Amino acid sequence: MSTIDDVGRWITRLTGRTLDQHAADPIPAAAELPQAASNLRDARAELLLTVDRLRTTLINGDDLTGSIAAVTGPLAAIEKLGREYRYARNWAETLVGDKDRTAYADAHSGKTVRRRYVNPGDTVLVVLPPTDSCLRRQLAGRRTSVRVGRADAELDLTVGPGQLRLAHADAGIYHDPALGFYVVEPTADEADASGD
């Protein structure tokens, strides 16, 4: 059985940086990598579960006592999930191979970061990452308070007019499949050196 963060290890092996270190890099492709990894993890998990259900049906002989749909239904689902996996994998590989991300990584060593776990309902201070969505809204790099929700994050109203909600990844909130939501912070040594 596959372990829970094969995707994170795969990206670390390819890039020499952990997903948390990518999240701390000020390059759009690096900022998008944690979400791309999450999408790839989800696609792999769904594909694996569907293949396992079909395998169980065949092993138990349920395909011989039930309708043909017991096999054809899961096969159609596997084909659809295979396409979703391919798109998620292509997105991750595109970000890994991004020229700006690679040039930045070659010129700068990965920051030492730590995770601070948060729960839905918590209000935390974050620096909004340079994701495509934050760049379009001219929010990237701003330090602001966000209220963590189960599906998204609500920004402090002083950032802009009205209530503004962002996807977790756009608010600098990441999800570990085993441990839950977290934000990435520089270690104490780096915070002291930068004057934060």
Summary of the structure (lengths in Angstrom):
residues: 196
radius of gyration: 19.9
end to end distance: 43.3
largest distance: 69.8
contacts: 565
relative contact order: 0.15
helix: 54%
strand: 16%
